[in-house]
């Protein structure tokens, strides 16, 4: 039995700055699970997410931290593009 269950998408984020473009996993459930992994006892926590097989590496990384993950396979992963128009992180738009 789980005391805490997080249900949400692990996303594929595209971060564009004036200097470079980076692709990385993201999403609230991804970052929440990484935060939970720093607690003493994670055996009563589970993440339920949906994503495409091409992004399963993010799930493997979370599982390596001792987190139980249930994956609902999807044809596509939720995708976010964050555009930083200047070196300041305050100048961000989302598409």
N, C-alpha and C positions, 0 to 999 in steps of 0.2 A: 504494500500500500504506500502511496506517495502522500507526503504532507504538502508538497508544493509541486504544481505542474504548470509549466509555461507553454502556451499554445500560440505559435506565431511563425511567420516566415523568416527563414534565413535569406537575406537578400544578396544580390550581387551588386556592389556599388562601384560606379565609375566616378572617380574624383579627378576633375580637370582643373589644373592651376595654370597660371601663365608659364610655369617652368616644365610641367610634365603631366601625364595622364596615368592614373593608377587604377587597377581593378582589384577589389578586395571584398571578402565577405562582410556582411553587415546586418543590420536589422536589430530591433529591440530584443528579440528572443536570443539572438546570437550574443549580444553584449551582456544580457541578463545572465545567461548560462555561464559565461566566463566569470562574471562576478560571483555567482553561487559557487563556482569551483574553488574559490579561495576560502570557503568556510570549512570547518573541521569535518562535518558529516554531510556528505552529499548523497548518501544512499537512498534518501527519501525524496529526492528531486528527480523530475523527468521533464524533458523537452519533447514536444510534439511539433513537427514542422513539415512543410512540403517544399520540395525543390527538385530541380532537374538533376539527373545523374552526373552531369558535367560539373556540378558544384558539390559533390559528395565529400570532397576533401575537407570542407568546413566541418562536416559532421564527424569525420574521423578525428579531427583536431579536438573537438569537444569531447568525444568519447575517450580520447587519450587522457583527458583530465578527470576521468572517473564519472562522467555524467551519462545517465541513461538517455538515449535519444530514439524516438520512434519517428521514422521517416515515411511520409506518404509521397511516393514518387509522382512527379509532375512532368509534363512535357516541357515546361518552361519554369525558370526561376524568376521571382519578382526582382525587378531591376530598378535601381535609382541612379540618376546622374546628378552629381553635385558640381556646380560650376563656380569656381572662385575667380572673380574677375580682376583681383589684385592680390598682392602678397598678404593682405589682411584677411584673417578667417571670418571677419565680420561681413565681408562683401561676398556673400554666397547666394546662389539661386539654385533651385531644384527643378529638374525637368523629368 
